[in-house]
C-alpha cells in the first residue's frame, strides 16, 4: 500500500511542475531568437540549440548535446521555451540561460545543470 501511495504522491509532484502560467502568447522579435546558440555545461559537455522559422510566438528548435538530439516545435512565452528536458530563457540580447536535466549514463542519476549559451 505504501508503494501505491508514494507512486500517487510522485505523480502529483510531477504534475505540479507542468502547470501552465496564465497569460497570453505575444509575438516576439525573430532576430532575438533565430540562429545557433552554443554553450557548455559545468561538466564540460557542449550543447547547441538551433532556432529557426520564428513566426509570431512559434519556432522550430533543434537541441543537441552529446548523443542526444531533439527536434521540436515550440511556443515562446516570457522570453523562453522548453525543449525536451531543457528550458531556454533569453536573458539579454545574444545570451540565454539553459537549464537541463542531465542523466549520467553510467549511474542513471539525474542532475539539474544550468549554463549560458551565446548566439552566433
Biotite code that builds the C-alpha atoms (Angstrom):
import biotite.structure as struc

atoms = struc.array([
    struc.Atom([0.000, 0.000, 0.000], chain_id="A", res_id=1, res_name="UNK", atom_name="CA", element="C"),
    struc.Atom([2.861, 2.381, 0.805], chain_id="A", res_id=2, res_name="UNK", atom_name="CA", element="C"),
    struc.Atom([4.307, 1.870, -2.686], chain_id="A", res_id=3, res_name="UNK", atom_name="CA", element="C"),
    struc.Atom([0.969, 2.795, -4.224], chain_id="A", res_id=4, res_name="UNK", atom_name="CA", element="C"),
    struc.Atom([0.691, 5.964, -2.141], chain_id="A", res_id=5, res_name="UNK", atom_name="CA", element="C"),
    struc.Atom([4.269, 7.019, -2.921], chain_id="A", res_id=6, res_name="UNK", atom_name="CA", element="C"),
    struc.Atom([3.598, 6.494, -6.636], chain_id="A", res_id=7, res_name="UNK", atom_name="CA", element="C"),
    struc.Atom([0.465, 8.614, -6.454], chain_id="A", res_id=8, res_name="UNK", atom_name="CA", element="C"),
    struc.Atom([2.324, 11.277, -4.459], chain_id="A", res_id=9, res_name="UNK", atom_name="CA", element="C"),
    struc.Atom([5.146, 11.362, -7.009], chain_id="A", res_id=10, res_name="UNK", atom_name="CA", element="C"),
    struc.Atom([2.556, 11.793, -9.761], chain_id="A", res_id=11, res_name="UNK", atom_name="CA", element="C"),
    struc.Atom([1.051, 14.821, -8.034], chain_id="A", res_id=12, res_name="UNK", atom_name="CA", element="C"),
    struc.Atom([4.507, 16.367, -7.569], chain_id="A", res_id=13, res_name="UNK", atom_name="CA", element="C"),
    struc.Atom([5.376, 15.812, -11.235], chain_id="A", res_id=14, res_name="UNK", atom_name="CA", element="C"),
    struc.Atom([2.029, 17.213, -12.375], chain_id="A", res_id=15, res_name="UNK", atom_name="CA", element="C"),
    struc.Atom([2.590, 20.349, -10.312], chain_id="A", res_id=16, res_name="UNK", atom_name="CA", element="C"),
    struc.Atom([5.755, 21.071, -12.280], chain_id="A", res_id=17, res_name="UNK", atom_name="CA", element="C"),
    struc.Atom([3.784, 21.205, -15.527], chain_id="A", res_id=18, res_name="UNK", atom_name="CA", element="C"),
    struc.Atom([1.408, 23.984, -14.519], chain_id="A", res_id=19, res_name="UNK", atom_name="CA", element="C"),
    struc.Atom([0.855, 26.442, -17.346], chain_id="A", res_id=20, res_name="UNK", atom_name="CA", element="C"),
    struc.Atom([1.221, 30.056, -16.269], chain_id="A", res_id=21, res_name="UNK", atom_name="CA", element="C"),
    struc.Atom([-1.761, 32.187, -17.186], chain_id="A", res_id=22, res_name="UNK", atom_name="CA", element="C"),
    struc.Atom([-1.297, 34.847, -19.780], chain_id="A", res_id=23, res_name="UNK", atom_name="CA", element="C"),
    struc.Atom([-1.251, 35.376, -23.486], chain_id="A", res_id=24, res_name="UNK", atom_name="CA", element="C"),
    struc.Atom([1.333, 34.436, -26.029], chain_id="A", res_id=25, res_name="UNK", atom_name="CA", element="C"),
    struc.Atom([2.650, 37.508, -27.813], chain_id="A", res_id=26, res_name="UNK", atom_name="CA", element="C"),
    struc.Atom([4.703, 37.843, -30.970], chain_id="A", res_id=27, res_name="UNK", atom_name="CA", element="C"),
    struc.Atom([8.470, 38.046, -30.458], chain_id="A", res_id=28, res_name="UNK", atom_name="CA", element="C"),
    struc.Atom([11.272, 39.645, -32.450], chain_id="A", res_id=29, res_name="UNK", atom_name="CA", element="C"),
    struc.Atom([12.655, 36.786, -34.601], chain_id="A", res_id=30, res_name="UNK", atom_name="CA", element="C"),
    struc.Atom([16.162, 38.314, -34.650], chain_id="A", res_id=31, res_name="UNK", atom_name="CA", element="C"),
    struc.Atom([16.449, 37.873, -30.877], chain_id="A", res_id=32, res_name="UNK", atom_name="CA", element="C"),
    struc.Atom([15.846, 34.117, -31.067], chain_id="A", res_id=33, res_name="UNK", atom_name="CA", element="C"),
    struc.Atom([16.810, 32.822, -34.514], chain_id="A", res_id=34, res_name="UNK", atom_name="CA", element="C"),
    struc.Atom([20.232, 31.342, -35.102], chain_id="A", res_id=35, res_name="UNK", atom_name="CA", element="C"),
    struc.Atom([22.723, 28.999, -33.492], chain_id="A", res_id=36, res_name="UNK", atom_name="CA", element="C"),
    struc.Atom([23.208, 29.071, -29.718], chain_id="A", res_id=37, res_name="UNK", atom_name="CA", element="C"),
    struc.Atom([26.250, 27.318, -28.243], chain_id="A", res_id=38, res_name="UNK", atom_name="CA", element="C"),
    struc.Atom([27.430, 26.693, -24.700], chain_id="A", res_id=39, res_name="UNK", atom_name="CA", element="C"),
    struc.Atom([28.977, 24.261, -22.266], chain_id="A", res_id=40, res_name="UNK", atom_name="CA", element="C"),
    struc.Atom([27.681, 22.752, -19.021], chain_id="A", res_id=41, res_name="UNK", atom_name="CA", element="C"),
    struc.Atom([29.806, 22.731, -15.837], chain_id="A", res_id=42, res_name="UNK", atom_name="CA", element="C"),
    struc.Atom([30.883, 19.152, -16.613], chain_id="A", res_id=43, res_name="UNK", atom_name="CA", element="C"),
    struc.Atom([32.360, 20.456, -19.933], chain_id="A", res_id=44, res_name="UNK", atom_name="CA", element="C"),
    struc.Atom([29.643, 18.786, -22.005], chain_id="A", res_id=45, res_name="UNK", atom_name="CA", element="C"),
    struc.Atom([28.950, 21.019, -25.000], chain_id="A", res_id=46, res_name="UNK", atom_name="CA", element="C"),
    struc.Atom([25.482, 21.723, -26.349], chain_id="A", res_id=47, res_name="UNK", atom_name="CA", element="C"),
    struc.Atom([23.976, 23.584, -29.274], chain_id="A", res_id=48, res_name="UNK", atom_name="CA", element="C"),
    struc.Atom([20.493, 24.896, -29.928], chain_id="A", res_id=49, res_name="UNK", atom_name="CA", element="C"),
    struc.Atom([19.375, 25.902, -33.400], chain_id="A", res_id=50, res_name="UNK", atom_name="CA", element="C"),
    struc.Atom([16.278, 28.130, -33.501], chain_id="A", res_id=51, res_name="UNK", atom_name="CA", element="C"),
    struc.Atom([14.636, 28.728, -36.874], chain_id="A", res_id=52, res_name="UNK", atom_name="CA", element="C"),
    struc.Atom([11.352, 29.732, -38.522], chain_id="A", res_id=53, res_name="UNK", atom_name="CA", element="C"),
    struc.Atom([10.283, 32.083, -35.742], chain_id="A", res_id=54, res_name="UNK", atom_name="CA", element="C"),
    struc.Atom([6.777, 33.175, -36.696], chain_id="A", res_id=55, res_name="UNK", atom_name="CA", element="C"),
    struc.Atom([4.846, 35.152, -34.121], chain_id="A", res_id=56, res_name="UNK", atom_name="CA", element="C"),
    struc.Atom([5.483, 33.173, -30.950], chain_id="A", res_id=57, res_name="UNK", atom_name="CA", element="C"),
    struc.Atom([6.149, 29.811, -32.671], chain_id="A", res_id=58, res_name="UNK", atom_name="CA", element="C"),
    struc.Atom([9.532, 28.399, -33.678], chain_id="A", res_id=59, res_name="UNK", atom_name="CA", element="C"),
    struc.Atom([11.313, 25.226, -34.732], chain_id="A", res_id=60, res_name="UNK", atom_name="CA", element="C"),
    struc.Atom([14.169, 24.135, -32.470], chain_id="A", res_id=61, res_name="UNK", atom_name="CA", element="C"),
    struc.Atom([16.950, 21.552, -32.629], chain_id="A", res_id=62, res_name="UNK", atom_name="CA", element="C"),
    struc.Atom([18.797, 20.724, -29.385], chain_id="A", res_id=63, res_name="UNK", atom_name="CA", element="C"),
    struc.Atom([21.996, 18.677, -29.476], chain_id="A", res_id=64, res_name="UNK", atom_name="CA", element="C"),
    struc.Atom([24.233, 17.611, -26.605], chain_id="A", res_id=65, res_name="UNK", atom_name="CA", element="C"),
    struc.Atom([26.456, 14.531, -26.801], chain_id="A", res_id=66, res_name="UNK", atom_name="CA", element="C"),
    struc.Atom([24.419, 11.668, -28.241], chain_id="A", res_id=67, res_name="UNK", atom_name="CA", element="C"),
    struc.Atom([21.100, 13.450, -27.574], chain_id="A", res_id=68, res_name="UNK", atom_name="CA", element="C"),
    struc.Atom([19.397, 15.226, -30.469], chain_id="A", res_id=69, res_name="UNK", atom_name="CA", element="C"),
    struc.Atom([15.871, 16.624, -30.233], chain_id="A", res_id=70, res_name="UNK", atom_name="CA", element="C"),
    struc.Atom([13.713, 18.399, -32.821], chain_id="A", res_id=71, res_name="UNK", atom_name="CA", element="C"),
    struc.Atom([10.608, 20.190, -31.616], chain_id="A", res_id=72, res_name="UNK", atom_name="CA", element="C"),
    struc.Atom([8.102, 22.897, -32.481], chain_id="A", res_id=73, res_name="UNK", atom_name="CA", element="C"),
    struc.Atom([7.960, 25.292, -29.519], chain_id="A", res_id=74, res_name="UNK", atom_name="CA", element="C"),
    struc.Atom([5.845, 28.165, -28.239], chain_id="A", res_id=75, res_name="UNK", atom_name="CA", element="C"),
    struc.Atom([7.806, 31.157, -26.946], chain_id="A", res_id=76, res_name="UNK", atom_name="CA", element="C"),
    struc.Atom([6.416, 32.788, -23.811], chain_id="A", res_id=77, res_name="UNK", atom_name="CA", element="C"),
    struc.Atom([8.106, 35.066, -21.264], chain_id="A", res_id=78, res_name="UNK", atom_name="CA", element="C"),
    struc.Atom([11.276, 35.138, -23.412], chain_id="A", res_id=79, res_name="UNK", atom_name="CA", element="C"),
    struc.Atom([11.698, 31.379, -23.296], chain_id="A", res_id=80, res_name="UNK", atom_name="CA", element="C"),
    struc.Atom([10.577, 27.912, -24.259], chain_id="A", res_id=81, res_name="UNK", atom_name="CA", element="C"),
    struc.Atom([11.005, 24.264, -23.286], chain_id="A", res_id=82, res_name="UNK", atom_name="CA", element="C"),
    struc.Atom([12.552, 21.594, -25.458], chain_id="A", res_id=83, res_name="UNK", atom_name="CA", element="C"),
    struc.Atom([12.605, 18.109, -24.005], chain_id="A", res_id=84, res_name="UNK", atom_name="CA", element="C"),
    struc.Atom([14.209, 18.244, -20.545], chain_id="A", res_id=85, res_name="UNK", atom_name="CA", element="C"),
    struc.Atom([15.647, 21.704, -21.137], chain_id="A", res_id=86, res_name="UNK", atom_name="CA", element="C"),
    struc.Atom([14.426, 25.257, -20.605], chain_id="A", res_id=87, res_name="UNK", atom_name="CA", element="C"),
    struc.Atom([15.773, 28.107, -22.769], chain_id="A", res_id=88, res_name="UNK", atom_name="CA", element="C"),
    struc.Atom([15.372, 31.636, -21.379], chain_id="A", res_id=89, res_name="UNK", atom_name="CA", element="C"),
    struc.Atom([16.631, 34.721, -23.182], chain_id="A", res_id=90, res_name="UNK", atom_name="CA", element="C"),
    struc.Atom([18.369, 36.828, -20.516], chain_id="A", res_id=91, res_name="UNK", atom_name="CA", element="C"),
    struc.Atom([19.597, 39.633, -22.786], chain_id="A", res_id=92, res_name="UNK", atom_name="CA", element="C"),
    struc.Atom([20.350, 40.087, -26.492], chain_id="A", res_id=93, res_name="UNK", atom_name="CA", element="C"),
    struc.Atom([22.677, 37.300, -27.620], chain_id="A", res_id=94, res_name="UNK", atom_name="CA", element="C"),
    struc.Atom([22.734, 35.447, -24.256], chain_id="A", res_id=95, res_name="UNK", atom_name="CA", element="C"),
    struc.Atom([20.382, 32.741, -22.987], chain_id="A", res_id=96, res_name="UNK", atom_name="CA", element="C"),
    struc.Atom([20.215, 30.694, -19.807], chain_id="A", res_id=97, res_name="UNK", atom_name="CA", element="C"),
    struc.Atom([19.800, 26.957, -20.364], chain_id="A", res_id=98, res_name="UNK", atom_name="CA", element="C"),
    struc.Atom([18.564, 24.682, -17.587], chain_id="A", res_id=99, res_name="UNK", atom_name="CA", element="C"),
    struc.Atom([18.676, 20.983, -18.387], chain_id="A", res_id=100, res_name="UNK", atom_name="CA", element="C"),
    struc.Atom([18.101, 17.735, -16.544], chain_id="A", res_id=101, res_name="UNK", atom_name="CA", element="C"),
    struc.Atom([21.115, 15.587, -17.435], chain_id="A", res_id=102, res_name="UNK", atom_name="CA", element="C"),
    struc.Atom([21.253, 11.832, -16.821], chain_id="A", res_id=103, res_name="UNK", atom_name="CA", element="C"),
    struc.Atom([24.555, 10.152, -16.043], chain_id="A", res_id=104, res_name="UNK", atom_name="CA", element="C"),
    struc.Atom([24.658, 7.150, -18.380], chain_id="A", res_id=105, res_name="UNK", atom_name="CA", element="C"),
    struc.Atom([26.815, 5.034, -16.050], chain_id="A", res_id=106, res_name="UNK", atom_name="CA", element="C"),
    struc.Atom([24.904, 5.607, -12.791], chain_id="A", res_id=107, res_name="UNK", atom_name="CA", element="C"),
    struc.Atom([21.475, 6.681, -14.027], chain_id="A", res_id=108, res_name="UNK", atom_name="CA", element="C"),
    struc.Atom([21.450, 9.627, -11.621], chain_id="A", res_id=109, res_name="UNK", atom_name="CA", element="C"),
    struc.Atom([19.971, 12.907, -12.761], chain_id="A", res_id=110, res_name="UNK", atom_name="CA", element="C"),
    struc.Atom([21.102, 16.444, -12.076], chain_id="A", res_id=111, res_name="UNK", atom_name="CA", element="C"),
    struc.Atom([19.844, 19.903, -12.969], chain_id="A", res_id=112, res_name="UNK", atom_name="CA", element="C"),
    struc.Atom([22.547, 21.774, -14.861], chain_id="A", res_id=113, res_name="UNK", atom_name="CA", element="C"),
    struc.Atom([22.488, 25.484, -15.613], chain_id="A", res_id=114, res_name="UNK", atom_name="CA", element="C"),
    struc.Atom([24.600, 27.007, -18.357], chain_id="A", res_id=115, res_name="UNK", atom_name="CA", element="C"),
    struc.Atom([24.671, 30.026, -20.614], chain_id="A", res_id=116, res_name="UNK", atom_name="CA", element="C"),
    struc.Atom([24.587, 29.998, -24.406], chain_id="A", res_id=117, res_name="UNK", atom_name="CA", element="C"),
    struc.Atom([25.721, 32.679, -26.790], chain_id="A", res_id=118, res_name="UNK", atom_name="CA", element="C"),
    struc.Atom([24.101, 33.383, -30.109], chain_id="A", res_id=119, res_name="UNK", atom_name="CA", element="C"),
    struc.Atom([26.397, 33.083, -33.105], chain_id="A", res_id=120, res_name="UNK", atom_name="CA", element="C"),
])
